[in-house]
């Protein structure tokens, strides 16, 4: 226990006084998922977001502690909760509940030791929302996944316990009754982390997990119609093996269709920067789609089906094109010359800047703190 208290004292600085004043520096605990370290070395959309958000919050002068998987690094103080990472067991309840229960214990001990937090910002899954009213401070929860029949039921029942933030308007519009969306805040991206490239290679690019909803098989069909080479990159996660083996792998010939596996670091950036376009032939309500913004930061246009957030992220004719089917996606490849790489990047820089995103979250934190102080108890139904 004394080790725990020592780590709390190391992560936190003394409290900043009473909750008054709009500019008061906040003490924020950011709870990342337990599966992979922040920042991710390759696949990891949520971890990428958490990393950039911490960067933005620290840049604004807030006192931020990141509770995350072991091996995490951040501009914030970092406290790992579990002993191991679990990249191949994403969603396993035994690790998620251990992670959240350990976080709650640590946050409670911090408060008892005089280093209490003002707000907890959760990105970790479902357990934290379900258990939010066991905390003495408000929980802000970013919705990283889509609302489907299962998740809608969960949020209808438990969403009132937290302050919910959606990452796109289309995601927010699908929230079930009872799950009030406090704000829509897009994911952050720092364009400075990505190289702008004006002269492109002929290949088309698809990047993502090998899930049918992301459409790597449709990307193959589009590239074939367009007569362009295609590069695929992304992990085959547990449960995706048979789809990958039957619908993707047979087309990989190392020439017209290349599969690079999971990519990270400089090779991921170069892959995005050199591509003629990123293809998003999705078949689900994409809640955000980090890959689109990463491509745009490199001046690489995105050709997407207009589902979920793609119609918010892609500005037709400016940073990409919205098309209805494979044939039109192949035809759009012919018109890529109409997109200016600089404007493409500027569209991402303006909308997803990490400090602006962090500012919008700080506003949500302050409102949640004010509500918890003056309004009904956190556990009360609206
Ligand atoms: N990614 C990566 N390496 C890969 C495949 C994906 O680093 O081989 C990254 C990708 O660049 C993005 C994230 O994983 O940052 C995927 O996020 P996105 O929102 O596009 O998809 P989802 O979260 O739905 O899987």
Boltz pocket constraint, residues with backbone or C-beta under 6 A from the ligand:
constraints:
  - pocket:
      binder: B
      contacts: [[A, 41], [A, 42], [A, 43], [A, 44], [A, 45], [A, 46], [A, 48], [A, 207], [A, 208], [A, 209], [A, 233], [A, 234], [A, 235], [A, 261], [A, 262], [A, 263], [A, 264], [A, 268], [A, 288], [A, 289], [A, 290], [A, 291], [A, 292], [A, 294]]
      max_distance: 6.0
